[in-house]
Amino acid sequence: MTSNRNTTSKIDYSLVFILLLLFLASCIAIYSAQMSGQYHENFLIKQIIWYVVSALIIAGVMTLDSDQLRKICWYAYGFGIFTLILIIVAPTSIAPVINGAKSWFKVPALGSLQPSEFVKVFVILALARVIDDHHQKNQLKTLSTDFWLLLKLGIVTMVPVALIMKQPDLGTSLVFISILLGMLLISGVSWKILIPIFTGCIVMAGTVFYFVLWQPDLLEKYLGVKQYQFGRIYSWLDPYNYQSSEGYQLTKSMLAIGSGQTIGKGLAKRDVYLPESQTDFIFSVIGEEFGFIGASVLISLFFLLIYHITKVGMETKNKFYTYICVGIISMITFHVFQNIGMTIGVLPITGIPLPFISYGGSSLMGNMLGIGLIFSIRYHYKKYMFSAGV
């Protein structure tokens, strides 16, 4: 009886409650989205099934302690790279091209599976291991050791990014970059190195933006950027001029959210038809049906989730755990800001789903895999609370 009570007390019930609220929000939004009649599928039932599978993933990951996670991280990373290579060389009967990208495996009875969603978490584990090992081996910090750490982190991240760009999937690649930048901030690398890097990233982004607007042929020739990706930028800057093509979803999304006003139109009382609203544009459904108040409640849930993970990362004395928390925060934060930003026209459309809300098994399981690491930290870190940093 005592053992069961101790085990139960280690479970993070606050995180369970937050996930339960996100689950309910997802079910309500998807139920309404599938009423549009674009597909004759019950996405709600499928999403519930994926949530059940994800709960099992969390239960499995939660049993792994720090030492076990450190041991398996490189195996997981290697497996992730293998799947990304496999999806490139696999025939289209196994890995079909969908919307111009070869990013999914076709799985009988399950639909499709996107390996990159899981690789995000594998990369977070690998980066955390690299940072932790580096600081254990280099007690005396110099610019030389910092550059060496930066190089290792860059290689670990850029290998999957290069493979994902071959699919091509720019949106997912940006998630990996955001994870790298977030973990760089707490990696201990000197600001003498970080400031030029972040400045360089801003300049590079501005340069790319310039070429997209005035020299797109060069990007297409040398970087392999597809023409439809340019259209997303053009339709973002002037959506109403492209509302019959690339700007269709954005204009409809802004119309839906704006028409929801303060309290929304009510559940399943949408007037604006928006294709694929159960996936990338699920926030538009919430904005139209529940208005500013409903959208604000959902955003507050995400802030609460991020705050909770931040708290976990600050409480644990295990640096490896702290680095994992930062990686998960970076991943979820970028997903939320990018998805919501693109539905209201603040950011370009990239095809990134809203975590825990959008329909999709791969996205949900990938994010839940990351959350499983947070449950693992809470489950195991108490034994280290008064130690120096195991």
Secondary structure, DSSP 8 states (H G I E B T S, - for coil): -HHHHHHHHTS-HHHHHHHHHHHHHHHHHHHHHGGG-SS-S-HHHHHHHHHHHHHHHHHHHHT--HHHHHHHHHHHHHHHHHHHHHHHHS-TTTS--BTTB---EEETTTEEE-THHHHHHHHHHHHHHHHHHHHHH--S--HHHHHHHHHHHHHHHHHHHHHHHTTT-HHHHHHHHHHHHHHHHTTT--HHHHHHHHHHHHHHHHHHHHHHHH-HHHHHHHT---HHHHHHHHHHHSGGGSTTTTTHHHHHHHHHHHHHTTT-S-TT---S--TTTTTTTHHHHHHHHHHHHHHHHHHHHHHHHHHHHHHHHHH---HHHHHHHHHHHHHHHHHHHHHHHHHTTSS-------TTTSS-HHHHHHHHHHHHHHHHHHHHGGGGTTSS--
